[in-house]
Amino acid sequence: MRLGFFGGTFNPVHEGHLALAKEAFRTLHLDHLWWLPANPWQKDSRDLMPSEVRIKLLRLALTDCNRMSVDTRELDRKTLSYSIDTVRELAAEYPYDDRFYLIGSDQWNNFHTWKDWQKIFDYVSLVVFNRNGQIAHPAEEVDRFIEDRKISVTMLPMPALDIDSSRIRQLIAQHDWFDPFLKTALPEKVFQFLCLNEKTKD
């Protein structure tokens, strides 16, 4: 089988994430796509929604996506979560399947800072989403590494959706549920859940 693994904070999941997932599904001819919400060690955890909320919102967003599921292994770990640990586990669990690890262009730019980044290529095929039609480039050491070893990295164009996660979080914090951007940026069930729960607290 051809399996995709989409990592990110999904803070919260929005229509841009769904568009990326569907584009990967179509282009890579995937049989199943797993979403891997994370608590990246590079980011300030104070800016993250609680893990249980992000998982709940992801599952709501994927309600009608029969071949997409949420994998919580990175949030379930009690220690710092690194991608190298995840891809090793995935290779052990799906040894006979093609495994595609999906990351954004910003993550690709910082790939050289990841723990044991050189070993990640041993376990998965890397797929990078590019913004605004521009091809992302990693650090020179990563470029040299993949060129010397003739490693293929797939570049996928991102759908042209102007969605800003920080703006979404700001509007949610302000309880600005009537802002048209918020309603269009979030999947319907995610918007309804957040709106209803905020109103219940009042």
Secondary structure, 3 states (H helix, E strand, C coil): CEEEEEEECCCCCCHHHHHHHHHHHHHHCCCEEEEEECCCCCCCHHHCCCHHHHHHHHHHHCCCCCCEEECCHHHHCCCCCCHHHHHHHHHHHCCCCEEEEEEEHHHHHCHHHCCCHHHHCCCCEEEEEECCCCCCCCCHHHHHHHHHCCCCCEEEECCCCCCCHHHHHHHHHCCCCCCHHHHHHCCHHHHHHHHHHHHHHC
